[in-house]
């Protein structure tokens, strides 16, 4: 038996639309992500468990773990009869890399079960391909940090899909999912098809400046450059009272605030546990819309997708 865990992730982190992402884990040790268990079997079986299993499609051929199994078997050239159980702990359409969690955990589990026929690059490439079937086009800002851990910059050049970059270890990440969903495709469709040259230049300045500040350990500069001028101006209309929420969180002492991926999860960054606790409390009282919503105080997950049982 192989049991693999894949952590949640925040795509974009404001300044890096589709090219930056971080893996996160709650500071209290709770697993915020999906688990996949694979056991030997004479026939192929799929099972769904977990808090959000009810959100998965009834038709197994539309289930993400079936897609992963099918693509993996096609690449290695044979069908593997196994029993695959997906523990769906991540809400779908949350903006926390839910599909990336399931994809990464399933493919890593299949690869380990078959004695690793695929290397890291081929495995990550396949993750992006399957992610693209769900969201409309391949992108790696969730699957790369989910797989590798840490803060990942999408390179996609010279045989490198992504590479880790330095991050500020004292940053505390608070994520709040209100309990509702926004599909990635819907969040993408609200964006303009073209941007003004001025906006493109400004975005280049912010992104390159953030990467520079990360490598030179200029924390204040990095936070100042974490501005989303590509997605936030349009996606904030999908989140009621977004600007008022942002103003309140920054007033509490957070050093940055934004939309996690496509939303509706929002994130805040703090450097003080007191501020983190106050921010968490405020979000629980003012942002959650139902009992399924949650708020977590997190740190960066540096391990990525990993084996948690055998």
LUMZA-992091 format. One record per residue (C-alpha): residue in one letter; residue number from 1; x, y, z; chain. Coordinates in steps of 0.2 Angstrom, whole numbers. Each point is the difference from the previous one (the first is absolute). Layout:
BEGIN
REC:A:NUM:X:Y:Z:A
...
REM end
This chain:
BEGIN
REC:X:1:0:0:0:A
REC:X:2:6:18:-4:A
REC:X:3:-8:15:7:A
REC:X:4:5:17:-7:A
REC:X:5:-4:17:7:A
REC:X:6:0:16:-11:A
REC:X:7:-1:17:8:A
REC:X:8:-11:15:-4:A
REC:X:9:7:15:-10:A
REC:X:10:-2:18:-4:A
REC:X:11:2:4:-18:A
REC:X:12:5:18:-6:A
REC:X:13:4:7:17:A
REC:X:14:-6:17:-7:A
REC:X:15:15:4:-10:A
REC:X:16:3:-16:-10:A
REC:X:17:-15:-4:-11:A
REC:X:18:2:-18:-6:A
REC:X:19:18:0:4:A
REC:X:20:2:0:19:A
REC:X:21:-7:-12:13:A
REC:X:22:3:-5:18:A
REC:X:23:-4:-16:9:A
REC:X:24:-8:3:18:A
REC:X:25:-3:-11:15:A
REC:X:26:-9:5:16:A
REC:X:27:12:5:15:A
REC:X:28:-10:-12:11:A
REC:X:29:5:-15:-10:A
REC:X:30:-17:-3:-8:A
REC:X:31:1:-7:-18:A
REC:X:32:-8:12:-12:A
REC:X:33:0:-10:-16:A
REC:X:34:-5:-16:-8:A
REC:X:35:6:-18:4:A
REC:X:36:0:-14:-13:A
REC:X:37:2:-18:5:A
REC:X:38:5:-14:-12:A
REC:X:39:-1:-19:3:A
REC:X:40:3:-15:-11:A
REC:X:41:-16:-7:-7:A
REC:X:42:-5:-13:-13:A
REC:X:43:-12:13:-8:A
REC:X:44:-1:19:-2:A
REC:X:45:-9:9:14:A
REC:X:46:-3:18:5:A
REC:X:47:-6:6:17:A
REC:X:48:-4:18:6:A
REC:X:49:0:5:19:A
REC:X:50:4:16:9:A
REC:X:51:-10:15:5:A
REC:X:52:-2:6:-18:A
REC:X:53:-3:-16:-9:A
REC:X:54:-18:5:-2:A
REC:X:55:6:13:-13:A
REC:X:56:8:-12:-11:A
REC:X:57:-9:-6:-16:A
REC:X:58:-10:-16:1:A
REC:X:59:6:-6:-17:A
REC:X:60:17:-8:4:A
REC:X:61:7:5:-17:A
REC:X:62:-2:18:4:A
REC:X:63:9:-3:16:A
REC:X:64:17:8:1:A
REC:X:65:8:-16:7:A
REC:X:66:-6:-10:-15:A
REC:X:67:7:13:-12:A
REC:X:68:17:-1:9:A
REC:X:69:-1:-19:0:A
REC:X:70:-4:0:-19:A
REC:X:71:14:12:-5:A
REC:X:72:13:-9:11:A
REC:X:73:-4:-17:-8:A
REC:X:74:0:7:-17:A
REC:X:75:18:7:2:A
REC:X:76:7:-16:7:A
REC:X:77:-9:-11:-12:A
REC:X:78:-11:-11:11:A
REC:X:79:-15:0:11:A
REC:X:80:4:-2:18:A
REC:X:81:-14:-9:10:A
REC:X:82:0:9:17:A
REC:X:83:-12:7:13:A
REC:X:84:1:18:2:A
REC:X:85:-8:10:14:A
REC:X:86:-1:19:0:A
REC:X:87:-2:8:16:A
REC:X:88:-7:17:-6:A
REC:X:89:4:12:14:A
REC:X:90:1:16:-11:A
REC:X:91:-16:9:-6:A
REC:X:92:-2:1:-19:A
REC:X:93:1:17:-7:A
REC:X:94:8:7:15:A
REC:X:95:15:9:-7:A
REC:X:96:12:-11:10:A
REC:X:97:5:-12:-14:A
REC:X:98:-13:-13:4:A
REC:X:99:3:-9:-17:A
REC:X:100:18:2:1:A
REC:X:101:0:-10:17:A
REC:X:102:-10:-14:-7:A
REC:X:103:11:-1:-16:A
REC:X:104:16:1:9:A
REC:X:105:-4:-13:13:A
REC:X:106:-7:-12:-12:A
REC:X:107:14:1:-13:A
REC:X:108:14:-1:13:A
REC:X:109:-9:-15:8:A
REC:X:110:-2:-9:-17:A
REC:X:111:18:4:-4:A
REC:X:112:6:-7:17:A
REC:X:113:-11:-15:-2:A
REC:X:114:8:-4:-17:A
REC:X:115:18:3:6:A
REC:X:116:2:17:-7:A
REC:X:117:0:-2:-19:A
REC:X:118:-3:19:-2:A
REC:X:119:14:13:6:A
REC:X:120:-5:16:9:A
REC:X:121:-1:10:-16:A
REC:X:122:-12:-12:-9:A
REC:X:123:-10:-2:15:A
REC:X:124:-2:19:2:A
REC:X:125:-4:2:-19:A
REC:X:126:-14:-13:2:A
REC:X:127:-7:9:15:A
REC:X:128:-1:17:-10:A
REC:X:129:-8:-9:-15:A
REC:X:130:-14:-8:11:A
REC:X:131:-2:17:9:A
REC:X:132:-3:8:-17:A
REC:X:133:-14:-12:-4:A
REC:X:134:-9:6:15:A
REC:X:135:4:19:0:A
REC:X:136:0:2:-19:A
REC:X:137:19:1:-3:A
REC:X:138:16:-7:8:A
REC:X:139:7:10:14:A
REC:X:140:12:-4:14:A
REC:X:141:-2:13:13:A
REC:X:142:-9:-12:12:A
REC:X:143:7:-17:-5:A
REC:X:144:18:5:0:A
REC:X:145:0:6:19:A
REC:X:146:-12:-14:4:A
REC:X:147:12:-12:-7:A
REC:X:148:17:8:5:A
REC:X:149:-5:10:15:A
REC:X:150:6:18:4:A
REC:X:151:-1:15:-11:A
REC:X:152:0:-5:-19:A
REC:X:153:4:11:-15:A
REC:X:154:-7:-8:-16:A
REC:X:155:15:0:-13:A
REC:X:156:-7:-11:-14:A
REC:X:157:16:2:-9:A
REC:X:158:16:-11:-4:A
REC:X:159:-8:-15:8:A
REC:X:160:-4:9:16:A
REC:X:161:-18:1:4:A
REC:X:162:2:9:17:A
REC:X:163:13:4:12:A
REC:X:164:0:5:18:A
REC:X:165:4:17:6:A
REC:X:166:5:7:17:A
REC:X:167:-15:5:12:A
REC:X:168:-1:9:16:A
REC:X:169:-1:-13:14:A
REC:X:170:-8:12:12:A
REC:X:171:-15:3:-10:A
REC:X:172:-16:-7:7:A
REC:X:173:-14:-4:-13:A
REC:X:174:-18:1:4:A
REC:X:175:-13:-8:-12:A
REC:X:176:-18:2:1:A
REC:X:177:-13:-10:-10:A
REC:X:178:-17:7:2:A
REC:X:179:-9:-17:-4:A
REC:X:180:-5:4:-18:A
REC:X:181:8:-4:-17:A
REC:X:182:6:9:-15:A
REC:X:183:5:-10:-15:A
REC:X:184:17:3:-7:A
REC:X:185:-7:2:-18:A
REC:X:186:-13:13:6:A
REC:X:187:14:10:9:A
REC:X:188:10:-1:-16:A
REC:X:189:-14:6:-11:A
REC:X:190:-3:16:10:A
REC:X:191:18:5:-5:A
REC:X:192:3:12:-15:A
REC:X:193:6:-9:-16:A
REC:X:194:13:15:-2:A
REC:X:195:9:11:12:A
REC:X:196:7:18:-3:A
REC:X:197:19:1:-3:A
REC:X:198:2:11:15:A
REC:X:199:-8:-14:11:A
REC:X:200:11:-13:-7:A
REC:X:201:16:10:3:A
REC:X:202:-6:4:18:A
REC:X:203:-3:-19:3:A
REC:X:204:17:-4:-7:A
REC:X:205:8:13:12:A
REC:X:206:-10:-7:15:A
REC:X:207:4:-19:-3:A
REC:X:208:18:3:-4:A
REC:X:209:2:11:15:A
REC:X:210:-8:-13:11:A
REC:X:211:12:-14:-6:A
REC:X:212:15:12:2:A
REC:X:213:-6:5:18:A
REC:X:214:-2:-19:4:A
REC:X:215:17:-4:-5:A
REC:X:216:8:15:9:A
REC:X:217:-10:-2:16:A
REC:X:218:-9:17:-1:A
REC:X:219:-16:-5:9:A
REC:X:220:-8:18:0:A
REC:X:221:3:2:-19:A
REC:X:222:-7:-17:-3:A
REC:X:223:-16:3:9:A
REC:X:224:-2:17:-9:A
REC:X:225:2:-8:-17:A
REC:X:226:-13:-13:3:A
REC:X:227:-14:9:-9:A
REC:X:228:-12:-9:-11:A
REC:X:229:-4:12:-15:A
REC:X:230:-5:-15:-12:A
REC:X:231:-14:-10:9:A
REC:X:232:-5:9:16:A
REC:X:233:-8:15:-8:A
REC:X:234:-12:-11:-9:A
REC:X:235:-2:-15:11:A
REC:X:236:-4:10:16:A
REC:X:237:-17:3:-7:A
REC:X:238:-3:-19:3:A
REC:X:239:4:3:19:A
REC:X:240:-13:11:8:A
REC:X:241:7:15:10:A
REC:X:242:18:-5:-5:A
REC:X:243:8:17:2:A
REC:X:244:-8:3:17:A
REC:X:245:7:-17:5:A
REC:X:246:17:4:-6:A
REC:X:247:0:17:9:A
REC:X:248:-5:-8:16:A
REC:X:249:13:-14:-1:A
REC:X:250:14:12:-4:A
REC:X:251:-6:11:14:A
REC:X:252:2:-15:12:A
REC:X:253:19:0:-4:A
REC:X:254:1:-12:-15:A
REC:X:255:14:4:-12:A
REC:X:256:-9:-6:-15:A
REC:X:257:-17:-7:-6:A
REC:X:258:-7:-7:-16:A
REC:X:259:-10:-13:-9:A
REC:X:260:6:-18:1:A
REC:X:261:1:-6:-18:A
REC:X:262:-18:2:-8:A
REC:X:263:-8:3:17:A
REC:X:264:-11:0:10:A
REC:X:265:13:-4:13:A
REC:X:266:10:16:5:A
REC:X:267:17:0:8:A
REC:X:268:9:12:12:A
REC:X:269:19:0:5:A
REC:X:270:5:5:17:A
REC:X:271:17:0:10:A
REC:X:272:-8:0:17:A
REC:X:273:-10:-14:8:A
REC:X:274:-10:12:9:A
REC:X:275:-5:9:-16:A
REC:X:276:-3:-18:-8:A
REC:X:277:-12:-5:14:A
REC:X:278:-10:17:-1:A
REC:X:279:-1:-2:-19:A
REC:X:280:-6:-18:1:A
REC:X:281:-13:5:13:A
REC:X:282:-6:15:-11:A
REC:X:283:-1:-11:-15:A
REC:X:284:-10:-14:9:A
REC:X:285:-12:13:6:A
REC:X:286:-2:10:-16:A
REC:X:287:5:-10:-15:A
REC:X:288:-7:-18:2:A
REC:X:289:-17:-2:-7:A
REC:X:290:-4:-18:7:A
REC:X:291:6:-13:11:A
REC:X:292:10:-9:-13:A
REC:X:293:11:16:-2:A
REC:X:294:17:0:9:A
REC:X:295:15:11:5:A
REC:X:296:17:-7:3:A
REC:X:297:16:9:6:A
REC:X:298:14:-8:-11:A
REC:X:299:18:-1:-4:A
REC:X:300:8:-4:-16:A
REC:X:301:0:-19:-3:A
REC:X:302:18:-4:-6:A
REC:X:303:-3:-19:-2:A
REC:X:304:-13:0:-14:A
REC:X:305:-9:-16:-4:A
REC:X:306:7:-15:10:A
REC:X:307:-3:-17:7:A
REC:X:308:-9:-1:17:A
REC:X:309:-3:-18:1:A
REC:X:310:5:-17:-7:A
REM end
